Amino acid sequence: MVETRRVAEARCRFACGMTMLAAGTPMFMMGEEIGAQRYYRYSDFLSNREDLLGERQGEGRRLFRFYQDIIGLRLEHSGLRSHNIDIIHVHNANRIIAFRRWDNSEELLVVASLNNSPFGSGYAIENSRLGNNTWREIFNSDAEPYGGNSIGNLGGSISSSNGRIDVVIPANGFVVLQRL
């Protein structure tokens, strides 16, 4: 994969993830799921449309797989469809945001970064609402099937202690953790 496309798709996955995982009704533009490159033209759409099926099976296949999986994640976890959201950490210089999503049956933690370098050794987030819990990574936008580098917590469990958790965060990506 060309480096420019790899980085661009990582940022597309980030934008989609923040839309799908935040509170509210997620929406995306037709063609976004395969990385469409042509301008959307209203008046002569049919003569300028993308080959969505061809791209879904070709260069856009990794991004399309990501969209399938992130939509599936939202449908599978009621906490991601609730109106509850709590932003627990923002760091502008590091380009990090972390927020909780929950309902009566589950709690999830989304940790995201637009930093061009990963936090491969872990990034410390401190917030009393994290408490003393165990969290398991259930989604990583940087997974290899999406064209990423598989930098994350490898589906493992991470403990928060006294409101502090250390999370491995990919560059231009995010991870979703579920409280066990």
Residue, then its C-alpha position, 0 to 999 in steps of 0.5 A: m500500500v502506498e504510504t500516502r494512502r495508508v496514512a490517509e486511510a488511518r485518518c479516515r478510520f479515526a474520523c469514522g470512529m469518532t463519528m460512530l462511537a460518539a453520542g448521536t446519530p452517525m452519518f457518512m457520505m456515500g463512497e467514504e467507506i471505500g476511500a472514494q477520490r472523485y468529487y461528489r457532483y450532484s448535477d451529473f452524478l451518474s457520469n462521474r460516479e465511483d466504481l464502488l463495487g470494484e473499489r470495495q474489492g480492490e484498493g478500498r477493501r481494507l477501509f470497507r472492512f473497517y466500516q463493516d466492523i465499526i458498524g458491527l461494533r456499534l450494533e453489538h454494544s448497546g453502550l455505544r448507542s446510548h446517549n451517555i458520554d463522558i469525556i475524561h481526558v483531552h491533551n491538545a499537544n499530544r492530540i489525545i482524547a478519551f471518553r467513556r460510553w455506557d448504559n445499564s449493561e456495559e461501559l466502554l472506553v474509547v482512547a484516540s490519537l491524531n498524533n503521527s506517532p504511536f504511543g507504543s509504550g503506553y499513554a497514562i490517563e488519569n481520571s477518578r471515573l476510571g476507578n479500579n477496574t479491568w478493561r479489555e481491548i475489543f477494537n483497534s482501528d490500526a489492526e492489520p486487516y484495515g491496513g494498519n500496523s497492529i499497534g495496540n493492546l492486542g486484545g489484552s486486558i489492562s487494569s486501571s488503578n486509583g483512576r489511572i490506566d496506561v493504554v497503547i494507542p496507535a498513530n492516527g487511530f483509536v482503541v475501544l476497551q470494555r470494562l470487565 
